[in-house]
Amino acid sequence: MVRLTRIYTKTGDKGETSLGDGSRVAKNALRVEAFGAVDEANAAVGLARLHAKGDLDAMLARIQNDLFDLGADLCVPETTKSKRSRLRIAEAQVVRLEGEIDQMNAELKPLDSFVLPGGSAAAAHLHLARAIVRRAERLMVALAQGEKVGEAALRYINRLSDHLFVASRFANAKGAKDVLWVPGANRKEASSG
């Protein structure tokens, strides 16, 4: 377990931070950007949990823990040589997300249009979390183009945005409160009068 006794260390005052293996990198390094976006997504999931109940809240609690696992995974480069094992996202975490998606989606009617973020507070926050997860995924994919990133971690972040989308519909009274996109609805010229 992690034990924090000091919150500020002053070691980052010049724009650098330590990775989990002790190496120092710029605070705007792609790896730091990636796990920073994962952290931001976790905070957004926390906001959604303020409006979630029952099974949905339990799923989101598991996701928050997984996102800390993902941050731990990303903060230690795969190339790090160490005698101790490092925390990595496991395929079982991806499979669990898929099962939860299927479980929720089975109770939703198919969509006839794209969904706009909203309908309920829980759904709006879940859409925000989904958008942040998509950014984290883009950063992880960019990182993977130059450094090794675990395949399970990439699958997890991709599946998570799907999970949050389905969860947003589930939170919207199983889709009954979904706000649907109406293409071009506001394109008509205002009448002069």
Order of alpha helices (4+ residues) and beta strands (2+ residues): beta-beta-alpha-alpha-alpha-beta-alpha-alpha-beta
